[in-house]
Amino acid sequence: MMSSPLESRRVSLRRAFAAVLKRELSLRFRRRQDLASPMLFFALTVTLFPLGLGPDPAMLGALAPGLLWVAALLAVLLSLDGLFRADYDDGTLEQLLLSAQPVALLVLAKVIAHWVVTGLVLSLFAPLFGAMLALPAQHWWALAATLALGSATLSLIGAIGAALTVGLKRGGVLLSLLVLPLYTPVLIFGAGAAQLALEGVAIGPQLALLGAMLAAALGLAPWATAAALRLSVAG
């Protein structure tokens, strides 16, 4: 039985998405320094907080959700400049833009790979650093859950800024200026949800809000990123 053109198109899209995702993950795991940089920055930043704020466990535990969220946000921001940079330098990005497949779909695969090696890894290790800041163990899950949802949104939003600045030699500062204002709502609601969990308040509504923000970013950010890449390459 022959497949319909629509089914063939779906298979082609799935294969293209899987191929880009596999390539990006293999490249990122091959470049160990790029993989380790966000985690190392996160660890060093968290380690400095007790030195600056003092060793009082009660104070550190109360501030831990906000401190860990700020450190994670900065770690994600640090890794964004390389999201499209290597592909731009070697010409792969131009080939991606000329692909017969939707560029937004291929961009989404790249952003997912970025999130896996940054945001997801940070959210998995966040409880360990929460323990360093005297965060009670029963609240580790809330910290990890909010970081997992929020960091995915950060990667999607950050991809737009990375696409706009990929053609600039020193686009890191401009990237930060473009992205940080858009990161503020995610930081407020993510850190706020983790803080409410610490206070014993149910955070179901806050998690739903973070999920809604992620859904909106999934629907809009890949298309905006694809358009920004076209502008950067054409310029």
N, C-alpha and C positions, 0 to 999 in steps of 0.2 A: 504494500500500500504506500503510495507516494505521499510525502508530507506536503502540506500547503505552504505557499510562499510566506505566510505569516509565521508558521512554526519554524521554517528554515531561518527566518530573520531572528527569531528569538534565540535559536541555538547559536547563531553567529554572534549575537550580542553577549550571550553567556560566555562563549569561548573567548571573546575579546576581553571581557571584563576579567575572567579568570587568568588569562595570559598576562595582562598588565599587573594584576595583583601579585601573581607568583613572581614575576620579574622584580617588582619593587621590593618585596619581602626578601628575596634572595640577595639583591644588591645591598639592602640595608644591613642584613646579618653578615654580609661579607665585609662591609666597612665597619669594623669594630669600634673605631674611634667615634664615628657618628652615632653609633648605637649607645655608646657609654656616656657621651657628653651630657645629655639631659639628666640621666640618673646621677651622674657625678655632681652636676650643678645643684640638683635637688638635695642631695645628701649634704653637700657643703653648706648650702643655705640654711637647712634645718639645724645643722650642727652649730652654726653661729648664733642662732636665736638664744639659747641658754646663756651664752657668753655675754650677750648684750643685755638680756632682760634679768639675769640672775638665776640661781639654781632652785628657786622656790617651786616645788612640784605642784602646789595648788594653783599658783598663777600660770605656770606653763600649761597645765592641763586645761585651764579655762580658756587660754588663748590658742591652744593647739589647732582647732579646726581652721581658724582664719589664717594662722601662720602657714599651715601646710597647704592651704589652697593658694595663697600668694606664691609660695615657692613652686608649686606645680604649674601655675599659670606662667611664671617667668621661665621655667624649664621648657615648656611647650613653645613659648615665644622664641627662645634661643634656637630651637631646632627648625623654625619655619623658613629661614633664609635658604636652607639647602633643599627645600621641597622640590623646586623646579630648576635649581641652579645648574646641577650637573647635566641635566637633559638640555638645557639652553646652551651650555658651552659646547657640547659635542654634536649638536644638531638633531638630537632625538626628539626634542620638543616640536620642531618644525614638521617632522614626519608624523608625530601624533596629531597635529592640527590638520594635516592633509589626509588623515585616515578616513576611510569610508564609514567608520563607526562614529556614533555621537561622541563628540569630544567631552561632553559633560560626564558621560558614563566612564570614560577612561580616567578623567580627573578624579572621579569618585573613588576608583580603585586605588589611585595614588594616595589620596587622603586617608583611606582606610588603612593602607600599609603604614602611613605616617603615624596614625593613631595607635596602631598595634604596638609599635616599637617605642612610643613615647607615652601617650596618655594611659593606655592600658597597663603598661609596665609600671608606671608611676602609681596608679591606683592599686595595683597588687602589692607594691612595696610600702604604700603609705601607712598601713597599720604598724609596720616595724618602726617607722620614724615617729608615728604617733606614740608608741611605747617610750621612745626616747624623750618625748615631751610630756610624759606622765598622763597621756590620754587614757581613760579607763577602757579596759579591754572590751566591755560590752558595747562600746560605741564605735569600735573599729569598722564594723560592717557599714555603718552609715557614712563614714568618711570614704571608704572604698567605693560605695555605690554612687555617692554624689560626684566623686572625682571621675569615675568611669563615664557617667552620663555627661558631665560638664566638659571633660577634656575632649570628647568627641565633637561637641559643639565648637570648642576652641579651635580644633584642627580644621573644621570646615570653614569657619569664619577667617581664620588665619590664612587659609589657602588663597582667599581673594587678595589679601594684601601681598602675599608672596608672589602671586601672578602679576600684580601691578608693578612690582619693584624688581622682577627677575632680570630685566634688561639693564639695570643700574649697577655700576661697579661697587658702590657703597650704599646699598639699599637697606642695610640693617636698621639704621636709625629711622629712616622714613617708614619702613615696615612697622616698627614699634609705634610710631605716631599715628599711623593709619588704623592699626588693629586694637590698640589698648582701649580706646573709647568704646569699641564694640564688645570688648571683653568684659567691661564693667558689670552689665546686668548678670552675666553668667557667674562672675565672681560673687556678686551680692547674694544671689539666690543659692548658689552652691555652698558657700561658706555659711550662709544663714541656716540652711537645712542641717548641716553638720552641727552647728551650734545649738539648734533646737533639739536635736537628738541628745546632745550632752546634757541639756536641761530636762530631759525626760518627756519631751513633747513628741507626739506622733508626727512623722515627716512624710506621710503618704502624699498629701497635697503638694508639698515642695518637690518631691520626686516626680510627680505628675507634671508639674510646671517645667522642670528640667527636661523631661521627656518631650513636652510640647515644643520647647525651644530647639531641641535636637531635631524633631520632625520638621520644623520650619526651616532649619538650616540645611537639612538633607534635600528639601524640595527646591531651595533657592540657591544655595552656595555653589553647587557644581556648575550651574549655568552661568552664574556671575563670574566664576573663576575661568571658565572656558572663554567668555567674552574678554576678560582682562588679559588672558594669554594671547589672544589674537591681537589685541591692541599693543601689547608689549613687543611681540615678534614683528608686527608690521612697522612699528616705530623704530 
